[in-house]
Amino acid sequence: MSIQLSHLPLDLAMFAALIGGILMGYPVSFTLAGVATVFAFLGYAFGAFDLSLLGALSQRVFGLITNDVLIAIPLFVFMGVVLEKSQIAEDLLETMGRLFGSIRGGLGVSVMLVGALLAASTGIVGATVVAMGLIALPTMLRNGYSPSLSCGVVCTSGTLGQIIPPSTLLIILADVMSNAYQQAQFSQGKFSIDTISVGQMFAAAFVPGLLLVTIYIVYLLISARLMPSIAPPMRELTVKPTRREILGAVVPPVLLIFAVLGSILGGVATPSEAASVGAVGAVMMAGARLGLSTRVIVIGAIAFVLLAIAAGTLPVRLQRDDTNPSDIVLAIFYTVLVVVGVVAVLRSLKKLGNSARLKPALDSTLTITSMIFATILTASIFSLVFVGLGGGERIESILTAMPGGAIGALVFCMLLIFILGFFLDFVEITVIVLPLIAPVLILMGHDPMWLAVLIAINLQTSFLTPPFGFSLFYLRGAAPKEITTGQIYRGVIPFIALQAIGIFLIWLFPRIATWLPGQLY
């Protein structure tokens, strides 16, 4: 008996098999590659898939490992891990707690502000949540804060690293949305195409990220005013920090943020170059935190800044025939600056090594980076087979048939992403689902930058939604024994609603996301 393949929705069965495999606990990258391989041969057996399409895999692998955008990911990960291992968060939390703790809800505000600073300087959700869970959560509980509210504040502050640049989510999202934007323009018959850069993505997410921080803080202050028992002033006697203490805790991470984001948004450096600056800056900050002379760090930082400015304004090329004595003098000066800066970095690395923090930082960087790239690579294999089975056309037909046109399709996709966030990680959703739906949404008339920011905030909720929200797992492992899983779940519910409010505001006022990239680019 012959089987009519047109009645076998292999593309849908493939997606269902993927979700089932992930929920059963199999590693995501292996599940992606395994499901793709099985359905490729299954489709070939039924005459629905051309195996010659798999010949494009080598090109996809080569494109991934040579992608200039993604090169920045391991450097940003290293920057965040080094700052986490050097315990800079402790200084920030202690200083901010003493500064705001005397007002109702002040401790919660302190945690949110520190979370925003750490988000812009590390971007590592797990590191931030664990640090907050070990340092801030016990302090909040000792001072009479509601356990649920405390857990919600800690979990939510940690997720800010995904929407406030620089973050790995925004880098991956920029690459995916740029490809989707190009695909949409090709479909419209345009061959002089525009792209979306990481800098544009960072600029688009910057103001919405600050908007979310503001919404959280306003909620905390209003809750503390209406229900004083859940967020009282600090009971512990504390001494207000001096101006010098505040500057000492806040200025280094702010300078690092300014160096990294400023160089990208200002067009001075590419994301990978800025990530290198961030990695070097994080190493030097860690060296200072671990006892290296401040003078060495300051001199090294000044040497690097002078080198960047001077080499940019007065470049020297000694291989040219018209080299004159002034060029040789400049080259010697630049060499001295390089040596001074490198000495400061090497001494900082020695401090990290002697304190047994360097090897764990390198191990964490390798683990996180491998996980991200393995997922991206195997998702590319999955999407190739899925599209070859007709999944692309099915997705397009579903979205175009949605009631309400472009708005209805976007509402459907946002709900789909939100629901998938209960079960999947942001990387998985970004590299599996978005390449399928984003080109169609852009073709339907949605601005790609505005769309990317809405999706980014939606993906941020995947860290908070039970049962598989990563922030919940991180806090469960770091929280005191008296904190129950139910309290953690109840604590994040209001903040998920606040994120929905943030999405609604950006939906109503698109210029929140499009104004800054429009000004800078």
N, C-alpha and C positions, 0 to 999 in steps of 0.2 A: 504493500500500500504506500503510495507516494505521499510525502508530506509537503503541503503548500507552505513555503517559508514566509510568504507575505502575511500569514496569520500567526507567525511566531514572533512576538515582540522581544527579540533577543537583546535589544538595547536596554529595554526596561528591566529584563531579567538580569542583565549584567550589572546594572546599578543596584538592584535589590541584593544580588549576591555580594557586592562590595560592602553594603551597609551591614548585611548579616555577618560577614567575615570579621569586620571591625568590632561589632558588638560581641562576638564570641571571644574577643581578646587577642586575635592574631595581630602581629606587627603590621602597621599600616602600609609601609612600603612593600613588604612581601605580599600582602593581600592585594594591593593595586596591581603589581606585576603578575601575580598568579591568576587573578580573575581575568585580566586582559589576555593572557596567554590561552587560558582555557576557552574563552569565548571567541578568540580569533580562530582557533582550529574548529570550534563548534560551528561558527558562521561559515567557515570554508567548506565544512562537510555538508552544510545545507545550501551552499551556493550563494550565501548572502555577504561574504567577505572575501576580498581579494588579498591574498597573502603577500602580494608584491608591495602592498602599502607598508609592510613592516620594514621594507628597505629604507624607509625614511628615519628609522630609529637612530642610525648612526649620526645623521645630520642633527637630530634633536639633541643627542648627547653632546656632540661637539658644540652646538649652539649654547647649551647650558653652561659648559665649563669655560667657555670664552665670553660669557655675558658680562659686559662691563658693569652693569647695574648690580648683579648678584655678587660680584667680588666684594662689595662693601659689607656683606652680611657677616662673614667671620670676624672682620675687624671690629664692627660694632658689637658683636657678641663678646669678643675679648675685652673691649672697653668696659662693658657692663659687668662682666664677671670679675674683673680686677677691682673695680670700685666696690663690688659687693664683698669680695674676700677681704678687702682692706678695712671694712667696718666703718666706712665714712657715714653710712646711714645712722649709726649710733650717735655720732656727734650732732648731726642735723636734728634728730628726734629729741635729744636731750635739750638742745638749745631752744628749739621751737616750743617744746612742752613748757619750759620755764617762762617763755615769752608770752604765750597765750593761755596757759593753764588756769589763770585766775578768773577767767570769764566762763559763763555757762557754755558748754559745748566747745570750749577752747582747746581741750586735748584732741577732740575729733578734728577740729580745724587744723591743728598742728600736723596731725597724721596726713590729712589731705594735701597740705602744702608740701610736706616732705615727700609724699608720694609723687606729686607733680614734678618736683625738682629731680627726684631719682628717675622718674620716667624720661625726662629730657636728657639725662646724663647716662642712664644705663639701658632702659628699654627692655629689661629682663623681668618678666612678670613673676616667675618663680622666686627669683632672688629677692625682689622687693616684698612679696607677700610673706616669705619666710622671715626676712629681717624684721618686718613690722610685727609679725606674730610673736617673735621671740622678745622684742624690745618694747613695742608700744602696747600690745594687748594686755600683758600683766599690769602695766601702769594704769591703763584705763579701768581695769577691773578693781584694782586696789583703791581707786578714787571714786568708786560708786557708779561707774557707767553700766548701763544695761548690757548684759552679755551679748544679746542679739545685735544691738546697735554697734557695739565694739567690733564684733566679727564682720558686720557689713561694711564698716568703715575701712577695716584692714584689707579685706578682699578687694573692695572697689578701688582703693587708692593704689593697690598693686596693678590693676588692669590699665591704669592711665598710661603705662608704658607702651600700649598698643596704639593709642590714638595721638599722643603727643610725640612729635618727631624728636630725634630719629628713632625709628622702630623697625624691626624686621618685618612686621605686618605691612607697613607702608611701603617698604622697598619691594616686597613680593607683589603687593597690590599694584604698585606703579608699573611693574613689568607686565603683569597680567592685563591691566587695563589699557596699557599702551598697545599691546598686541591686539586686544579686542577693538580698540579705536581704529587701528590700521586696517583690520579685517573689515570693519564696517565701512570705511572709506573706499576700500577696494570694491566692495559689493555695490557701492553707489557709483562706480565707474570713475572714481578719482584716483589718479596715479601720482599727483603731487600732494603727498599726504603729510598730515601733522602727527606728532607723537606726544606722549606724556612722559616727562622726565621725573626722576626722583625728587629733584628740587621743587618742581611744580606740585608734586604730591605732598611733600613736607609743608609747603606754603599753604596749600588748601586745607590741611588738617590742623594747622597751628591754632587758628582762632577757634574752630570748633572744640579742640582739646581744652583750651582755656575756658570756653563756655561751659563745658561739662564740669570742670573744677569749680566754677562759680556756682552752678546749680547745686552741686553737692554741698558746698559750704553754706549757701543760703538755707538749704534744707536742714542742715545740722543746727544752725543758729535758731531757726524757727522752731524746730522740734525741742531744743533745749529751753526755749522761752515758754512754749505751751505745756511741756512736760518736764519740769525741772529735775525730776527724780532720775531720768534716764541719762542725763548728761550734766551733772553738777560741776561747779568749780572744783579745782584740785583741793583735796583735803591735806595732802602732804605739804609741809612747809618748804617752800623753794625760794631761792634768791633770784631775782630778776637778772637775766644775763646782761653783762655790760655790752656797750656798743662794739668793743673789740672782739668779744666772744661771738657776737652775732655775725660780724663781718668775717671772722675766721672760719665759721661753720658754713656760711652761705656763699661767700665770694668765690672760693675755688670751684665748686660745681657750676656756678653761674658763668664764670669765665670759660670753663670747658664747654658749656652749652653754647655760649656766644661764639667760641672759636669754631665749633663743628657746624652748628646751624647757620651762623653768620657767613661762613665761607661758602656754604652750599647755596643759600638763598641769595647771597650777593653775587653769585656767579664767579667767585674767585677760584673755587676748587670743585672738582667732580665729587660725587658721593664717595667713591673709593679713596680719593685723596683726603677728603674731610674725615673719613673713618680712620685713616692712618694718623691724622692729627689727634683724633679722639683717643686712639689706643695709646699713643705716646704720652698724651696729657694725663690719661688715667694712670699709667705706670708712674709718672712723676708725682701725681697727687698721692698715690699709694705709698711711694717712698717717703714723702713728707709725713704722712699719717703714721708711718712705722718708725719715725725717729730720725730720718735723714735731715741734715741741716737745711733749714729754710733758705739760707743764703745760696746753697748749691742749686736748689730747685728754681729759685727766682732767676739766678744768673743763667741757668740752662734755658728757662722759658724765654727770657729776654733775647738770648742768642738765636733761638729758633724764630722768634717774631721778627727780629732784625733781618735775618736771612731771608725770610719769606718776602718781606717788603722790599729789601734791596735787590734781591735776585729778580723780583717781578718788575721793578722799575729800571734797573741797570743790569740786564743780563750780560754774562760774559761767555764768549765762545772762543776759546784759545786755539781751536783748529783753523780759524780763519787766517787768511794771508795778511790782513790789515791789522793784526793785533798790535797794540801799542803798549808802552810801559804802564799807563794807567789801568789797562785791562789786567795786566799781571798783578798789579797792586790789589785791585778789587778781588781777583781770584784768590790771592793769599788771604785777604780779609775774610772772604766767604769760607775758606777752608778752616780758618781759626774759629769762626762761628759754629761750623759743623762739629769740630772737635769738642768745643765747650758744651754744646747741646748733647752730643753723644755720651760724653763723660757723665753728665747728669742722669741720662737715661740708664746707662750701665750701672751706676751706683744705686739707682732706684731698683733695678732688676736684682741686684745683689741683695738689697734689703728684703725684697719679696722672696728671694730664694732662701735666705737665712731664716726667715720667719715661717718657712714651710707653706707659703701661700702661692708661690708661682706654679708649681706642678699641679695642684688642684685647679688653678685657674686655666691652665692649658688643657687639662683633661676635660673640664666642663665645656670649654670653647670647642674642642674637637667633637665632643658628644653632641652638643646642640647643633653645630654646623652640619655634621654628618646626617643627623635626623632630618634637618630642613632640606638639604640637597637630595637625599635619598627619596624623600616624599615628592619633591618637585620632579625629579627624573622619572620615577615610576608613574606619577600622575600623567606625565606626558605620554607614556606608553598606553595608559588607560584611555586617555582622551582620543588618541589616534585610533584605537580599536572601536571605541564607542561611536565616534563620528563615522568610521567605516561601516558600521552596522546600521547607519541611518539615524543615529541618536540626535545629530545636529538638526536635521529636518524636523524630527519629532518635537524637539524643544521649541523650535521656531513656530511650528504650527500650534502648539499649546499656548504660547505667549500671545501670538497674534489673534487667537480665538477668545482671549480673555475679555469678559465684559468690561467696559470702561476704557477700552483702547490702551494707550500708552500708560496712563495712570493705573489702570487695573492690572496691567502686566507687571508694573513696578511693585505694586502692593503685594501681588502674589509672590514675586521673587523675594521681597523683603521678609514676608512671612515664612517662606521656604527656608531662607538662610537662618532665620531665628530658630525655627524648629530643628533644623540640622545641627544648630549649635548646642542642642541638648545632648547630642551623641558624638559629634565630630569636633576635631581641633580646627583652629582658624586656618592653619596651613592647608589642611585637607580640603576645607570648603573653598579656599581661595584658588587652589591649583586644580581642583576637580570640577567644581560647579561653576565658578565665575567664567572660565573660558567658553562655557556653553551658553550662558544666559546674557553675558555682558554685550557681545556684538549685537544681539537682537534688540536689547534695550536701547543701545546707542542709535541703531537704525530707526527706532521708533521716535527719536527726537530728544532723548534725555542727554543733558550736558555730561560728558564723561568725568570731569573733575568733581562736579556736584554729586554725581552718582557714586563715585569712588569713596567720597567722604561718608555718605549715607551707609554704604556697605561696610566701611571700616568701623563705624560706631556699632552697627548691627553685629559685626563679627566680634567686637569687644565683649558683647554680652555672652558669648559662648564660654568665656572664662568664669561666668557667674551662674549660669543656668545648671541646676542639678539634672540628672545625677552625675554627669561627667565633667562638670566645670572644673578646670584645672586649678583655679584659685581656691576653690573649696577643698580640693585634695591637699594643696600646699599648706593651707591654714590648718586642716585637720591634723597634719603631721607635726606642726609647730605649736599648736595651741595647748594650753594647760589641760590636764585631764578632766577638770570639772566642766569644761566646755563640751557640749553635746553637738552631734551632727545636726540635730533639729534646730538648735540655736543658730548655727552657721547658715543653714538654709533660710530660716526666717529672717536673718539679718540682711541678706542680699536682696530680698524681694523688693523693698522700697527703692533700692538703687537701680535695679533693673527697670523699674517704672520711670525713674529719673532719666535713664538713658533713652527710654522711649520718648520722653518729653524733649530731650535734646534732638533726637531724630526729627520729631515733629516740627520743632522750631527751624531747623535747617531746611526742612522740606518747604515750610512757609516762606522762609527768607533765604533763598539760595546764595545771596551775596555774602552770607557768613562764610561760605566755603570758597566762593569764586573771587572775592574782592582782592585778597592778598596776592594770589598768583597772577591776577590781572594787573596789579600794580608792579609786580617784580618782573614779570615775563611779558 
